[in-house]
């Protein structure tokens, strides 16, 4: 299996346990690893035979518009589901970094999901 990685995509989503925290979108960094077989893409040199990482990144940049989450765990799960459904990798790994604790560099959630057959 092969992997395409989008590392630390900067997005602004409304996420937080309290209403006040969700009131204003905050900076998050999202890392996505999409696992699939890219042999056909390698042979053809055709973007139609791979996961188009540009389209994925553009979709993720828009994903938070008009939405909010209380937990980054739920956000990560929603992102994984979206990527599997819309872009079709065999599996996806999602990491969401949030900058909410001043004494910590960041807090993060990581999860991986397999495409259901």
Long-range contacts (C-beta under 8 A, 24 or more apart in sequence): 1-35, 1-36, 1-37, 1-90, 2-35, 2-36, 2-37, 2-38, 2-39, 3-33, 3-34, 3-35, 4-33, 4-34, 4-36, 4-38, 4-50, 4-51, 4-53, 4-89, 5-31, 5-32, 5-33, 5-34, 6-30, 6-31, 6-32, 6-53, 6-56, 6-57, 6-60, 7-31, 8-97, 9-57, 9-60, 9-61, 11-60, 11-61, 11-63, 11-64, 12-64, 13-63, 13-64, 13-67, 13-68, 13-69, 13-75, 14-64, 14-67, 14-68, 14-69, 15-68, 15-69, 15-70, 15-71, 15-72, 15-75, 15-98, 16-70, 16-100, 17-70, 17-71, 21-100, 22-68, 22-69, 22-70, 25-64, 26-98, 26-99, 26-100, 27-99, 28-72, 28-75, 28-96, 28-97, 28-98, 28-99, 29-96, 29-97, 29-106, 30-60, 30-79, 30-94, 30-95, 30-96, 30-97, 31-93, 31-94, 31-95, 31-97, 32-56, 32-60, 32-79, 32-83, 32-92, 32-93, 32-94, 32-95, 33-92, 33-93, 34-83, 34-87, 34-89, 34-91, 34-92, 35-89, 35-90, 35-91, 35-92, 35-93, 36-88, 36-89, 36-90, 37-90, 51-87, 51-88, 51-89, 52-87, 55-87, 56-83, 56-87, 59-86, 59-87, 72-96, 72-98, 72-107, 72-108, 72-109, 73-109, 73-111, 75-109, 76-109, 76-110, 76-111, 77-111, 77-113, 80-111, 80-112, 80-113, 81-113, 84-113, 84-115, 84-116, 88-115, 89-115, 90-114, 90-115, 91-115
